[in-house]
Amino acid sequence: MAESDYTRYPRAKTNAMGQIFTNLIHDLRFAFRQIRKQPGFALIAVIVLGLGIGGSTAVFSVLYQALLKPLPYRDAQQLLFVHNVFPKNQVSGGRRLRV
């Protein structure tokens, strides 16, 4: 039976901060060995993460520019939007549409 990478390299006994860094170094070594064993998986993981982060950034940028960024006018909170609603089957001027 083969030993796992975690049992092959025992962790050092040091103080709490030294233990954290020792464990970090062991974990990074293990991660790099796994990446060397399966580079395709690592490449796909990096691509998926990049697309996810890029997509989130793009959506947030659009939403910020369209909805969240304050308007470049003095007292922008007092601006109003005026529009016209026509009754059904009518256009402006009150004329009826003939079908």
Residue, then its C-alpha position, 0 to 999 in steps of 0.5 A: m500500500a502506498e503512503s499518501d503525501y501527507t503521511r510521508y512528510p511529517r509535520a514539524k513540531t514548533n510554536a503556533m506561528g511556525q506551525i502555520f508556516t510549516n503547514l503552509i509550506h507542506d501544503l504548497r509543496f503538495a499542491f504543486r506536486q498535484i499540479r504537475k501530475q494533472p496539468g490539464f485539471a489545473l489549466i481548466a481550474v484557472i480558466v474557469l476562475g478567470l472567466g468567473i472573476g472576469g464575468s462578475t467584474a464586467v456585470f458589476s461595472v455595467l450595473y455600477q455605470a447604469l444604476l449605482k453611479p450618481l448622475p453628473y448633475r447638481d441636485a441629481q436626486q431631484l430630477l424627474f422623468v416625464h412620459n406620456v401614456f396613450p389610451k388603448n387604440q389611440v395615438s397622440g392627437g386623440r385620433r383613433l387607429r382604424v384597423 
